[in-house]
Amino acid sequence: MTTVSSVGPADVHAVPKAKARNFSIDRARTFLTLVVLLHHAIIPYTYFGHTDPKSFFGFDMIVLATDSFFMAMFFFLSGLFVWPSITRKGPANHLKDRLLRLGLPFVICAFTIIPIAYYAISLRQNPEIGFAEFWWKTITVGPWPSGPVWFLWVLFGFDLVACLLFRLSPTLLEPINRLSLNGHDRPGEFFVVMFAVTAALYVPGRIHFGAGSWFEFGPFSVQHGRVLLYASYFFFGAGIGVLNMNRGLLAADGKLAQRTWNWVLLALVPYCAMWVLIYIKREILGNPVRLPEWYESDYGFCFALFSVAILFLILAYFLRFKQSGRSMLDPMQADAYGMFLVHYPIVLWLQYWLFDYDLPAVVKAMTAFVLTVILSWAATAALRKIPGATRIL
């Protein structure tokens, strides 16, 4: 019988055997897609920085939480499957598949989905502009925003790095995998290491670049200060997925799933601390454009702690399903990726339509969210009926 301590390099680079789907991870990923849709549905109705006449402070509380973890968690979940895929297919074939599933959608979205989405915003500023004029100006003069699909090209970049590292050494992520296997009984150890690494990579970048600095080149964009944070989540996920993913930290019978309330408390503390820091920024520091280094350092520390804690909390919750049973998220699982790709113009045009209605912010936001879920799900289901589309969506 193989024990955790006996897993060595020979085990790590063995070709993984085919496994049944991990329903807990599938459901976590589908849930995260709904979080993205909710995040985009409520942003115009937040109290601070709202773009609609109506606002609700409760949405600020949600946006602060979602913005602090959901994209990092997407990279983590994507990383879980990268090492087995490279091992099974080889680096070249893995990258070909990722070009098809990430590169092609990025190009299509950059030239169609995203301009359609941002045209709704442009009409508020210039009601006379036609779509053809707006589209041409976007791709030739700019700015050419990428919306949420920036995730695709960054993820492909991480896949490319993973392939290079795999060629360098297939056992390179073995220490993370061992830490994951030990995490079956001691998830706290993995938590501490992951927090220490992600904080060390995130806080200096936040201090140097600030929170709102973006790299932008055409439709290619990403927040300067978060690149290394996202990379660390991706490779922690990759390390867990190297071998025996369902026997380590993410085991259905592991300690992670049995200590849900620990992660709730651990997430609440830094979340509340971030609100204290926001109060200090607005009421004491006068909401300056450039914040002092001590502030960025403290906020970055709380941000990194909350991000890892909420990741563990969500994973713990869905691991309680123990790979069986039914969930209301299951019917949506196959369409979740497509919903992520197509939802942005839907939600922005719904918000455009709701702008002039004298309705409470909660009603507007929930209308936008529910209709975005329904319409993006229906659009994805229709697109998946196109021959060959399921290879991408």
N, C-alpha and C positions, 0 to 999 in steps of 0.2 A: 504494500500500500504506500503510495507516494505521499509524503508529508510536505508541509509548506517549506520547511527548512531544507528539504532535499532537492528542490527544483534548481537545476543548474543550467549552464549555457546550452548543453545539448538539448534540454527540454525546450528552451526558449525559442530556438530557431527551427524546431520541428514544424512541419507543415500542419496547420490546424485542421482538425477534422470538422466536417460539416456538423453544424449544431442546429437545434430547433431555435426558432426566433425567440428573442428575449422580449417578452411582452411588456415587462416593466420599462425597458428602455424605449420601446415603441410608443408606449403611452406617455412617457415623459417628454418625448420629442413632439408628439401631437399636442400635448398640453402646452408646450413651449410655443408652438406655432400659434395657438389661440392667444397666448400672452402677447405675442407680437401684434396680432390683429387688434387686441384690446388697447395696447399701448398707442398705436397709431390712431385708433378711433377716439381716444379721449384727450390727446395732446392739445387740440385747439380750445378745449374747455377747461384747462387748468387755470388756477387763480393767478399764478405768476407766469407771465408771458403768453397769455391766451390770445388767440387771433380771431375768436368769435365774440360777439357782444356778451354772451352768457359764459359764466365760469362757475366752478365748484372746487373748493379747496381739497376735498377728498380725492380728486383726481391727481393733485400734486403728490399726495401721499403714495398713490399707486405708481405714478411715473418715476418718482425717486427710487422706488424699489425695483421696478422692471428695468430701468436704464442701468442699474448697478449690477445686473447679473445676466440678463437673458442672452445677449450675444456671446458672452464668454461661455455660457453653458452650451450654446449651439456648437461652438468649436470643440468643447469637451466631448459632446456626444458624437460629433463627426470623427474625432480622433480615435474613438473606441474601436473602429473597424478598419482603420487604415493599415495597421501592421499585418493582420491576417490577409488582407486583400493583396498587399505587395508580396507577401510570402507565397500566396497561391498563384498569382498571375504573373509575377515578375514586375519590376519597376516600370518598364516601358509600357506593358499592357495596362497596368494600373493607371498610368498617366493618360493613356488613350481613353480609357473609360471616364476618367475625371474631366477630360476635355469635352467629352460628349455631354456629361451630366452637369458640369459647372460652366465650362467655357462657352458652349453654344447657347444655353439659356441667358448667360450674362450679355452676350452680344445682341441677342434678340430683344431682351428687355431694355438694354441701353438705347436701342434705336426705335423701339415702339412703346413698350409698357410705360417706361419712365417719362418720356415726353408727353404721353397722353395724361399721365398723372399730374405733372407739373403745369400743364396747360390750364388746369382748373385754378391754380394759384395765380397764374399770369393774368387770367381774365379778371380777377379781382383788382388787379393793379392797372390793367389796360384792357377794358372791355371791347375795344375796337380791333384788337389783333386777331388775325385768323390763325388756324392751327398750322397751315403750311408755312406761314411766315415765322411762327413761333418755333416750329420744328427745325427749320433751316438755320435760324439764328442760334438755337441751342447747340447744334452739332458743329457749327462753323465758327461762331463767335464765342459762345458760352455765356454764362456758366452752364456746364453740362452735368447736373447732379445725377447721382446713381441711385438715390433713395436707399431702400434696404438691400438692394442686390449687390452693394459693395462687398457683402459677405461672401459672394461667390468667387470673386477673383482673389480675395485674401485667402480663402480656404484652399483654392487651387495652388496658391503660392506655398502654403504650408504642406500640401501634399507633395509638391515638388521637392521641398526641403526634406520631407520624410523619406522620399525615394533616394535622395543623395545620401542621407544618413544610413539608410538600409544597405546601400552599396558599400559604404564605409565599414559598417559592422552590423550584421543582423541582430546581434545581442546587445546593442547599445542601450536599449531601454530596459534591460533586464533588472536594474536596481528598482525602477518604478514598479515593475511587475512583481518583484519580491515584496515590496512595500504593500502592494495591493493584496497579495496573498496573506500577508500578516494582518492586513486590515479586516479580514474576515472576523477575527476576534478582537482586534484592537484598532477600530476605525479612527480613534483619536490620534494615533501616530501619523496616519496618512493625512489627516486634517492639518496637523501642526506643520508637517513638511510642506504640504501644498500651500498653506497660507504664507509660510515664510518665503517660499520661492516666488509666489505671485506678487507678494507685497514688495519684495526686493526688486522685482522687475518693473512694477507699476509705479511706485512712489517717486523714484528719481525722474521718470518721464513726465509725470504730472507736474513736478516742481519745475522742470525745465520748460515744458511746452504749455503748461496750463491745461485746463479742462476742455477748452473749446477749439483747440488748434487742429486743423485737418490737413492732411496731404491731399492735394487734388491735381490730377492730370487728366483732362477730358473726363470720361465717366469713371475713372479709377480714383477712388477716394477711400480714406481711412483715417481715424483719429490718431494723431502722432503718439499721444501718451498711452494709448491702449494696445498698440501693436504687439509689444512683448507680453502684455497680459494675455491677449488672445492666443499667442503662440504657446505660452506656458500651459494654458488650459488644454489646447489641442494635444500637446505632447504628454501631458499627464493622462489624458484619455487614451492616447496611443499606447502608453506604457501599461495601462490596465488591460488593454485589449490584446497585448502580445500573446498571451496564453492563459487559459483557465479563467476567463473573465467572470464566469458564473460561479467560481469557487473562491473568489477573493473578496475584495471590498464590496462588490456588487452582488454577492450571493444572496439569494432569497432568504436563506436561513442565517445570515450573518448578523453581527451586532449592530451594523449601521441601521437596519430596518427596525431594530428593537428599541432604539433610543430616540424616537422621533422628537419627543419633548425637549431633549437636550439640545437638538439643533434649532428648535423654535426659540429657546432662550438665547442661544448663541447668536442667532440672527437678529433678534430684537435689540440687543445691547448696542451693536454698531449702528443699526438703523436709527435708533433714537439719538445716538451721538451725532450722526450726520445732520439731523434736524437741529440739534443744539448749535452745530457749526454754521448751518445756514442762517440761523437767527443772529449769530455773532457777525456773520458777513453782512447781513442786511441792516441790522439795527445798531451795531457798534462800529463796524469798519466802514459803513456807508456804501456798501455794495460797489467796491472799486473794480475797475477793469482788470487790473493786475493785483492779485492777492499776495500777501507776504508768504515767504517760504514755509514758515511754521504752520500756517493755515493749510496750504496745499499738502504738506507732509501729514498733518493730523487727519485731514479729510481723506487722503489717499489710503492711509492705514485703515480707517474705518470702512472705506469702500471695499478694499481688498478682503477684509475680514467678513463683511456682510456677504460679499459675492461667493466666497467659499462656503459659508454657513448655509446660505439659502440653496446652494447647489446640493449640499449634503441633505438638507431638509426635503427637497423635492425628490431626490433619489430615494431617500428612506421611505417617503410616503408611497411611491409607486412600487417599491420592492415588496411592500406588504401584500401585493396581489399574488406574489409567489408563482409567477409564470402561468397562472390558470385563471379560470373564471371569466366573466364578461365585464366589459367597461363601456360606458357611453362614448368613450374616445375611439374604440376599436373600428367602427364603421368609417371613421375619418382618416385612419392611419395611412392608407394607400394614397390619399389625396393631399396629405399635409404639405408635402414639398411644393406641389403645384399651387396650393393656396397661398403659400408664402410668396411665390413668384408673381401671382396675378392680383393680389389683394390691394396693392397700393393705389392704382388709379380708381378702383372701386371706392375705397374709403375716402379719398380726396374729393371725388365728385359727389359723393353723398354729403360730405361736409359743405361743399359748395352749394348744394341744393338746400341744405338746412339753414344756411347762414341767415337768411332774411326772415325765418319763422321765429315768432316770439314764443319760444318754448324754453322750459328750464334746461339748464346745461345737462342734467342727468338724462332727461328724455332725449335730447339731441345725441348725446354720446352713446346711449344704449341702442337707439335706433340705428346709428351708424355702425355700431359693433355687430348687432344681430344681422342686419342686412349684408354687411361685409362678409360675415361667415357664410351666410346662405348663398350669396351670389358668387363668391370666390370658390366655394365648394362645387357649385353647379358648373361654373366655367371650367374648373379643373376636370371634373367628371366628363364634360363634353370634349375637352382637348385630349383626354386619355383614350378616347375612342378613335382618334386619328391613327392609322396604321404606323407602327413604330414609335409612337409617342410615349408609350410606357417605358421605353428604354431611357428616356430623359426625365419624365415626370413620374 
